[in-house]
Amino acid sequence: MSAFIKKNRAGLAVILLALALIGYGLIKNQQKSVLNKAVRICMECVGLG
């Protein structure tokens, strides 16, 4: 296992950072805001918004 960690240190750091930022967003209750923005962007791409 330690050889895997040494070989993929940068990738693991990125994954840990992503998980930390996702956790922070969930704590701040940002999931609804992100979903609303995603829906608005999709509606604009389809031409409905």
VOBA-1610 file (N, C-alpha, C; in pm, whole numbers, padded with zeros to 5 digits, always signed):
BEGIN
Met+00082-00119+00000Met+00000+00000+00000Met+00086+00126+00000Ser+00198+00125+00072Ser+00280+00245+00079Ser+00344+00277-00056Ala+00372+00175-00137Ala+00427+00201-00270Ala+00323+00271-00356Phe+00197+00233-00341Phe+00089+00299-00415Phe+00078+00445-00375Ile+00087+00472-00247Ile+00076+00610-00198Ile+00194+00693-00246Lys+00313+00638-00241Lys+00431+00712-00288Lys+00422+00740-00438Lys+00369+00646-00513Lys+00362+00659-00658Lys+00255+00759-00701Asn+00149+00770-00624Asn+00035+00853-00663Asn+00008+00966-00563Arg+00112+01024-00511Arg+00099+01125-00406Arg+00023+01249-00454Ala+00052+01297-00574Ala-00015+01417-00625Ala-00163+01391-00648Gly-00197+01277-00705Gly-00337+01244-00728Gly-00415+01231-00599Leu-00354+01170-00499Leu-00421+01156-00370Leu-00440+01292-00303Ala-00343+01380-00320Ala-00356+01514-00264Ala-00473+01589-00328Val-00488+01574-00459Val-00598+01640-00530Val-00733+01583-00483Ile-00740+01452-00466Ile-00863+01388-00420Ile-00898+01436-00279Leu-00799+01443-00190Leu-00823+01490-00054Leu-00869+01636-00053Leu-00807+01718-00137Leu-00847+01858-00146Leu-00990+01870-00198Ala-01024+01790-00298Ala-01160+01793-00353Ala-01261+01751-00247Leu-01231+01646-00172Leu-01322+01602-00066Leu-01337+01708+00043Ala-01228+01776+00075Ala-01235+01882+00175Ala-01322+01997+00126Leu-01309+02035+00000Leu-01389+02144-00054Leu-01536+02105-00067Ile-01563+01980-00103Ile-01701+01933-00107Ile-01762+01936+00033Gly-01687+01891+00131Gly-01733+01895+00269Gly-01761+02036+00315Tyr-01673+02128+00280Tyr-01693+02268+00317Tyr-01821+02323+00254Gly-01843+02290+00126Gly-01965+02335+00059Gly-02090+02278+00122Leu-02083+02153+00164Leu-02199+02092+00230Leu-02225+02156+00366Ile-02119+02186+00438Ile-02135+02251+00569Ile-02199+02389+00552Lys-02159+02462+00449Lys-02213+02596+00422Lys-02348+02591+00352Asn-02399+02469+00326Asn-02529+02447+00263Asn-02537+02510+00123Gln-02434+02487+00043Gln-02425+02546-00091Gln-02480+02455-00201Gln-02522+02333-00169Gln-02565+02240-00272Gln-02686+02291-00350Lys-02778+02360-00285Lys-02896+02413-00354Lys-02856+02523-00451Ser-02765+02608-00410Ser-02718+02716-00496Ser-02649+02661-00621Val-02566+02559-00602Val-02495+02499-00715Val-02594+02433-00810Leu-02693+02363-00756Leu-02793+02298-00840Leu-02873+02401-00919Asn-02911+02510-00854Asn-02986+02615-00925Asn-02904+02675-01039Lys-02776+02699-01016Lys-02690+02753-01121Lys-02675+02655-01236Ala-02661+02526-01204Ala-02647+02424-01308Ala-02774+02415-01392Val-02889+02422-01328Val-03015+02416-01402Val-03029+02537-01493Arg-02992+02655-01442Arg-03000+02777-01524Arg-02910+02768-01645Ile-02788+02717-01626Ile-02695+02705-01739Ile-02749+02606-01842Cys-02804+02493-01796Cys-02860+02395-01888Cys-02978+02452-01965Met-03062+02527-01897Met-03179+02585-01964Met-03134+02685-02069Glu-03029+02760-02042Glu-02978+02855-02141Glu-02918+02783-02262Cys-02850+02672-02236Cys-02789+02596-02347Cys-02897+02538-02439Val-03006+02492-02381Val-03115+02434-02461Val-03194+02545-02529Gly-03189+02662-02474Gly-03259+02776-02533Gly-03394+02805-02468Leu-03414+02755-02347Leu-03542+02777-02279Leu-03536+02891-02179Gly-03417+02944-02153Gly-03408+03044-02047Gly-03369+03177-02088
//
